[in-house]
Amino acid sequence: MSTEFVDRVRNRLAGERRRADPVAVAAAVRAEAGGALGQEAVLDAVRLARDEFVGAGPLAPLLDDPATTDVLVTGPSEVWTDGPGGLVRSGIRFPGEESVRRLAQRLALAAGRRLDDAQPFVDGWLPETGPHGRIRVHAVLPPVAANGTCLSLRVLRPATHDLAALRELGVFDAAGEKLLRSVVDRRLAFLVTGGTGAGKTTLLAALLGAVDPAERIVCVEDAGELRPSHPQFVSLVARPPNVEGAGAVGLPELVRQALRMRPDRLIVGEVRGAEVGALLVALNTGHDGGACTAHANSPAEVPARIEALAALGGLGREAVQSQLVAAIRVVLHMRRGADGKRRLAEVGVLRAAPGRTRVVPVWRAGRWTADRHLFTSTEAWRADFPAT
């Protein structure tokens, strides 16, 4: 199907002021073909036109695969997917660079963003449709992208597993599940850490599903990934600015609004900036059992990571350290192994030390460490975790 034919179909749809759904595209293709194409040629033309005008085009089958977490396009014949087995090159091919650029611009428009020579990069969220979760779209146009348009789509599927399901998947064993349930039951504030794709949000959702149904959970997120099985789960999702750059509602403001909604537990899906300061203040003012996730390659990096994020909100190091130890009790660290499986790798407790805060490992790779007494120091805890 030539570029000229595509333009004619596009102009017909625009002239009829019809939405570019599959039915409208098929009708426009038949009309423009004018009987000059056979049945099979018309079907091929409809499929190609649908790829040009509807949804994610040729990338749609990749996004619909429940195992796909990312779809990456670095050229017309360079389409990759990420999933349990790591990066895999797909068989999808685009006709040329212009086709990749058109798809990137169409997805940017669907996300309410501008993508052209004056604004050669974009980051936004597509409307949630179809079997997959929300999709984050990022694109960069030439000449910033030296080898051609780069398009990255991340699929954020709803995190709905419970603790029992994660145990069956091998994320932790029965003893690990018992430890996690104790953290939830005793309303300890906790932080879930790990690298990209380590399973932080999945574990957080499972832990929230174990919260007493009588408790009200108010959750603040950037993307709305958390959907635990809980009758009193309230979700607040940040809003990006519109094409004019106005109307944004950020996470710090949503944390403040959540505090006015009578939460029994205040949750931040992921701390990335100044909202960490508002969260620490909230957890130090009677909101026990709160939680959040944060990127960190190891538990030892957590204090420095939190300090850096809080600095974006104007909090100094000493203020952050004094609030951090009092606010967060437990650090749960997730890690994705070379085999692609996600596991609870370490559990630590935050301890104050002269001039700094540190995370002391108390459970690692399914076994208690020599510092387990820091985690099981009370009579109630010793009853649940007797010495062995």
C-alpha positions as CSV (number, residue, x, y, z in Angstrom):
1,M,0.0,0.0,0.0
2,S,1.6,3.2,-1.2
3,T,2.0,6.4,0.9
4,E,-0.3,8.1,-1.6
5,F,-3.0,5.6,-0.9
6,V,-2.5,6.0,2.8
7,D,-2.9,9.7,2.4
8,R,-6.1,9.3,0.4
9,V,-7.6,7.1,3.1
10,R,-6.5,9.6,5.8
11,N,-8.1,12.5,3.9
12,R,-11.3,10.6,3.4
13,L,-11.6,9.9,7.1
14,A,-10.9,13.5,7.9
15,G,-13.4,14.7,5.3
16,E,-16.1,12.5,6.6
17,R,-15.2,13.5,10.2
18,R,-15.3,9.9,11.2
19,R,-13.3,8.4,14.0
20,A,-10.5,6.0,12.8
21,D,-12.0,2.8,14.2
22,P,-11.6,-0.5,12.3
23,V,-15.0,-0.2,10.6
24,A,-14.4,3.3,9.3
25,V,-10.9,2.4,8.1
26,A,-12.3,-0.6,6.2
27,A,-15.0,1.5,4.6
28,A,-12.5,4.2,3.6
29,V,-10.1,1.6,2.0
30,R,-12.9,0.1,-0.1
31,A,-14.1,3.5,-1.2
32,E,-10.6,4.6,-2.2
33,A,-9.8,1.3,-3.9
34,G,-12.8,1.8,-6.2
35,G,-13.1,-1.8,-7.3
36,A,-9.5,-1.8,-8.6
37,L,-8.3,-4.3,-5.9
38,G,-9.3,-7.9,-5.5
39,Q,-10.7,-9.3,-2.2
40,E,-7.4,-10.4,-0.8
41,A,-5.7,-7.2,-1.8
42,V,-8.5,-5.2,-0.1
43,L,-8.1,-7.3,3.1
44,D,-4.4,-6.6,3.1
45,A,-5.0,-2.9,2.5
46,V,-7.4,-2.8,5.4
47,R,-4.9,-4.5,7.7
48,L,-2.1,-2.1,6.7
49,A,-4.4,0.9,7.0
50,R,-5.6,-0.2,10.4
51,D,-2.0,-0.4,11.5
52,E,-1.5,3.2,10.3
53,F,-4.6,4.7,12.0
54,V,-5.8,2.5,14.9
55,G,-4.3,1.8,18.3
56,A,-0.6,0.7,18.4
57,G,-0.7,-0.5,14.8
58,P,1.6,-3.4,14.1
59,L,2.8,-3.4,17.7
60,A,-0.6,-4.3,19.1
61,P,-0.1,-8.1,19.1
62,L,3.1,-7.6,21.1
63,L,1.4,-5.4,23.6
64,D,-1.5,-7.9,24.0
65,D,0.9,-10.7,25.0
66,P,0.5,-11.0,28.8
67,A,4.3,-11.7,29.1
68,T,5.4,-8.5,27.5
69,T,6.6,-5.7,29.7
70,D,8.3,-3.4,27.1
71,V,8.2,-2.9,23.3
72,L,11.2,-1.1,21.9
73,V,11.5,0.2,18.4
74,T,14.9,1.5,17.3
75,G,14.4,1.3,13.5
76,P,11.9,0.0,10.9
77,S,13.3,-3.6,11.2
78,E,14.5,-3.3,14.8
79,V,11.5,-4.2,17.1
80,W,12.3,-5.8,20.4
81,T,10.2,-7.0,23.3
82,D,11.1,-7.5,27.0
83,G,9.6,-10.1,29.2
84,P,10.5,-13.1,31.5
85,G,13.2,-14.2,29.1
86,G,14.8,-10.7,28.6
87,L,15.1,-8.8,25.4
88,V,13.9,-10.7,22.3
89,R,13.9,-9.4,18.7
90,S,10.4,-9.7,17.2
91,G,9.4,-10.4,13.6
92,I,7.6,-7.1,13.2
93,R,8.8,-4.9,10.4
94,F,7.8,-1.4,9.4
95,P,7.7,-0.3,5.8
96,G,10.2,2.5,6.6
97,E,11.3,5.3,8.9
98,E,8.4,7.5,8.0
99,S,6.0,4.7,9.2
100,V,7.7,4.6,12.6
101,R,7.6,8.4,12.9
102,R,3.8,8.5,12.0
103,L,3.1,5.8,14.6
104,A,5.1,7.7,17.3
105,Q,3.3,11.0,16.5
106,R,-0.1,9.3,16.6
107,L,0.6,7.7,20.0
108,A,1.9,11.0,21.3
109,L,-1.3,12.7,20.2
110,A,-3.4,9.9,21.9
111,A,-1.4,10.7,25.1
112,G,-2.2,14.4,24.8
113,R,1.3,15.3,23.8
114,R,3.0,17.1,20.9
115,L,5.7,15.4,18.9
116,D,7.3,17.2,16.0
117,D,10.6,18.9,14.9
118,A,10.1,21.7,17.5
119,Q,9.4,19.2,20.3
120,P,11.4,16.1,19.2
121,F,10.7,13.9,22.3
122,V,7.7,13.0,24.3
123,D,6.7,11.1,27.5
124,G,3.1,10.3,28.3
125,W,0.4,7.8,29.1
126,L,-1.9,6.2,26.5
127,P,-5.6,5.8,27.4
128,E,-6.2,2.4,29.0
129,T,-7.9,0.2,26.5
130,G,-7.9,-3.5,25.7
131,P,-6.6,-6.5,27.7
132,H,-3.3,-4.8,28.7
133,G,-2.8,-2.3,31.5
134,R,-1.8,1.3,31.1
135,I,1.0,2.0,28.5
136,R,3.7,4.6,28.9
137,V,4.9,5.9,25.6
138,H,8.3,7.6,25.1
139,A,9.5,8.7,21.7
140,V,12.5,10.6,20.2
141,L,12.6,11.9,16.7
142,P,15.7,12.6,14.5
143,P,18.1,14.3,14.5
144,V,18.1,13.9,18.3
145,A,17.7,10.1,17.7
146,A,20.6,9.9,15.3
147,N,19.6,6.5,13.7
148,G,15.9,7.2,13.3
149,T,12.8,7.5,15.4
150,C,13.0,5.6,18.7
151,L,9.8,4.4,20.3
152,S,9.5,2.8,23.7
153,L,6.3,1.4,25.1
154,R,6.1,0.1,28.7
155,V,3.1,-2.0,29.7
156,L,2.0,-1.4,33.3
157,R,-0.3,-4.3,34.0
158,P,-2.5,-4.2,37.1
159,A,-0.7,-5.7,40.1
160,T,-3.3,-8.1,41.4
161,H,-1.5,-11.1,42.9
162,D,-1.9,-12.1,46.5
163,L,0.7,-13.4,48.9
164,A,-0.3,-17.0,48.4
165,A,0.0,-16.6,44.6
166,L,3.5,-15.1,44.9
167,R,4.6,-17.9,47.1
168,E,3.4,-20.4,44.5
169,L,5.5,-18.5,41.9
170,G,8.6,-18.9,44.1
171,V,8.9,-15.2,45.0
172,F,9.4,-16.4,48.7
173,D,8.7,-19.6,50.7
174,A,6.3,-20.3,53.5
175,A,8.5,-18.7,56.1
176,G,8.9,-15.6,53.9
177,E,5.1,-15.4,53.6
178,K,4.7,-15.6,57.4
179,L,7.3,-12.8,57.8
180,L,5.5,-10.6,55.4
181,R,2.0,-11.2,56.9
182,S,3.5,-10.3,60.3
183,V,4.7,-6.9,58.9
184,V,1.2,-6.2,57.7
185,D,-0.6,-7.4,60.8
186,R,1.6,-5.4,63.1
187,R,1.1,-2.2,61.0
188,L,4.8,-1.6,60.5
189,A,5.6,1.0,57.8
190,F,7.6,-0.6,55.1
191,L,9.5,0.3,51.9
192,V,9.7,-2.1,49.0
193,T,12.9,-1.6,47.0
194,G,14.5,-3.1,43.9
195,G,15.6,-2.3,40.4
196,T,13.5,-1.8,37.3
197,G,11.2,-4.8,36.7
198,A,12.2,-6.5,40.0
199,G,8.5,-6.9,41.1
200,K,8.3,-4.0,43.6
201,T,4.7,-3.0,42.7
202,T,3.6,-6.7,42.5
203,L,4.8,-7.3,46.1
204,L,3.3,-4.1,47.4
205,A,-0.1,-5.0,45.9
206,A,0.0,-8.5,47.4
207,L,0.8,-7.0,50.8
208,L,-2.1,-4.5,50.6
209,G,-4.4,-7.3,49.7
210,A,-3.5,-8.9,53.1
211,V,-4.5,-5.7,55.0
212,D,-7.6,-6.1,57.4
213,P,-10.7,-5.4,55.3
214,A,-11.9,-3.0,58.0
215,E,-9.0,-0.7,57.2
216,R,-9.2,2.1,54.7
217,I,-6.2,2.3,52.2
218,V,-5.6,5.5,50.3
219,C,-3.0,5.2,47.6
220,V,-1.3,7.8,45.6
221,E,0.3,6.8,42.3
222,D,1.8,8.1,39.1
223,A,0.2,5.5,36.9
224,G,-2.5,3.6,38.8
225,E,-0.8,0.2,38.7
226,L,-1.9,-1.0,42.2
227,R,-5.2,-2.9,42.2
228,P,-5.2,-5.1,45.3
229,S,-8.1,-7.3,46.3
230,H,-9.3,-5.1,49.1
231,P,-12.8,-3.7,49.7
232,Q,-11.6,-0.2,50.9
233,F,-8.9,0.7,48.4
234,V,-9.0,4.3,47.3
235,S,-6.7,5.3,44.4
236,L,-5.5,8.8,43.5
237,V,-3.6,9.1,40.3
238,A,-1.4,12.0,39.3
239,R,-2.3,14.1,36.2
240,P,0.3,15.3,33.7
241,P,0.0,18.7,32.1
242,N,-2.0,19.1,28.9
243,V,-0.6,20.2,25.6
244,E,-0.5,23.8,26.8
245,G,1.6,22.7,29.8
246,A,-1.2,23.4,32.3
247,G,-3.4,21.4,34.6
248,A,-0.7,19.1,36.2
249,V,-1.5,17.5,39.6
250,G,1.6,16.0,41.1
251,L,2.3,13.4,43.8
252,P,3.2,15.9,46.6
253,E,-0.2,17.5,46.3
254,L,-2.0,14.2,46.1
255,V,-0.2,13.0,49.3
256,R,-1.6,16.1,51.1
257,Q,-5.1,15.5,49.7
258,A,-4.9,11.8,50.8
259,L,-4.2,12.9,54.4
260,R,-7.6,14.6,54.4
261,M,-9.4,11.4,53.3
262,R,-9.2,9.5,56.7
263,P,-6.7,6.9,55.6
264,D,-5.9,4.0,58.0
265,R,-2.9,3.3,55.7
266,L,-1.3,5.9,53.4
267,I,0.4,4.4,50.4
268,V,2.6,6.0,47.7
269,G,3.0,3.7,44.7
270,E,6.6,4.9,44.0
271,V,8.5,7.8,45.5
272,R,10.5,9.7,42.8
273,G,10.8,13.2,44.2
274,A,9.6,15.7,46.6
275,E,6.6,13.6,47.6
276,V,8.9,11.5,49.8
277,G,9.1,14.4,52.3
278,A,5.3,14.7,52.6
279,L,5.1,10.9,53.1
280,L,7.8,10.8,55.8
281,V,5.9,13.6,57.7
282,A,2.6,11.7,57.4
283,L,4.1,8.4,58.7
284,N,5.6,10.3,61.7
285,T,2.2,11.8,62.6
286,G,0.2,8.7,63.5
287,H,-0.3,7.0,60.1
288,D,1.0,3.6,61.0
289,G,1.3,0.8,58.4
290,G,2.0,3.1,55.5
291,A,4.2,1.9,52.6
292,C,5.8,2.9,49.3
293,T,8.3,1.6,46.7
294,A,11.5,3.1,45.6
295,H,14.3,2.2,43.1
296,A,17.4,0.9,44.8
297,N,19.9,-1.7,43.7
298,S,20.4,-2.8,47.3
299,P,19.0,-2.1,50.8
300,A,22.2,-0.4,51.8
301,E,21.6,2.3,49.2
302,V,18.1,3.2,50.6
303,P,19.1,6.0,53.0
304,A,21.2,7.9,50.4
305,R,18.4,7.4,47.8
306,I,15.7,8.8,50.1
307,E,18.0,11.7,51.1
308,A,18.5,12.6,47.4
309,L,14.8,12.5,46.7
310,A,13.9,14.5,49.8
311,A,16.5,17.2,48.8
312,L,14.3,17.9,45.7
313,G,11.6,19.1,48.2
314,G,14.1,21.2,50.2
315,L,14.7,18.8,53.1
316,G,18.2,18.7,54.5
317,R,20.1,15.5,55.3
318,E,19.8,15.7,59.0
319,A,16.0,16.3,58.8
320,V,15.6,13.4,56.5
321,Q,17.6,11.0,58.7
322,S,15.7,11.9,61.8
323,Q,12.4,11.3,60.1
324,L,13.4,8.3,58.1
325,V,14.2,6.0,61.0
326,A,11.1,6.9,62.8
327,A,8.8,6.6,59.8
328,I,10.1,3.5,58.0
329,R,10.5,0.3,60.0
330,V,11.2,-2.4,57.4
331,V,12.8,-2.5,54.0
332,L,11.8,-5.4,51.7
333,H,14.2,-5.8,48.7
334,M,13.2,-7.5,45.5
335,R,15.6,-8.8,42.9
336,R,15.2,-10.2,39.4
337,G,17.7,-13.1,38.8
338,A,19.5,-14.1,35.7
339,D,16.7,-16.6,35.0
340,G,14.2,-13.8,34.9
341,K,12.4,-14.8,38.1
342,R,11.6,-12.2,40.7
343,R,12.4,-13.0,44.4
344,L,12.3,-11.4,47.8
345,A,16.0,-11.2,48.3
346,E,16.4,-9.4,51.6
347,V,14.6,-7.9,54.5
348,G,16.3,-5.2,56.6
349,V,15.5,-2.8,59.4
350,L,16.5,0.9,59.5
351,R,18.8,1.8,62.4
352,A,20.2,5.2,63.4
353,A,24.0,5.5,63.5
354,P,26.2,8.5,64.3
355,G,26.1,10.8,61.3
356,R,24.1,8.5,59.1
357,T,21.2,6.0,58.8
358,R,21.8,2.4,57.7
359,V,19.8,-0.7,56.8
360,V,20.7,-3.8,58.8
361,P,19.9,-7.1,57.0
362,V,17.9,-9.4,59.2
363,W,16.7,-11.9,56.6
364,R,18.5,-12.8,53.4
365,A,17.8,-15.5,50.8
366,G,15.2,-17.3,53.0
367,R,17.3,-17.3,56.2
368,W,17.6,-15.2,59.3
369,T,20.9,-13.3,59.8
370,A,22.8,-12.8,63.0
371,D,20.9,-9.6,63.5
372,R,17.4,-11.2,63.6
373,H,17.0,-9.9,67.1
374,L,16.5,-6.4,65.7
375,F,13.4,-7.7,64.0
376,T,12.0,-10.1,66.7
377,S,12.9,-8.2,69.9
378,T,9.4,-8.1,71.5
379,E,7.5,-10.9,73.1
380,A,4.8,-10.8,70.4
381,W,7.4,-11.2,67.7
382,R,9.3,-14.0,69.5
383,A,6.0,-15.9,69.7
384,D,5.7,-15.8,66.0
385,F,9.3,-16.4,65.2
386,P,10.9,-18.6,68.0
387,A,14.6,-19.0,68.0
388,T,15.8,-22.1,66.1
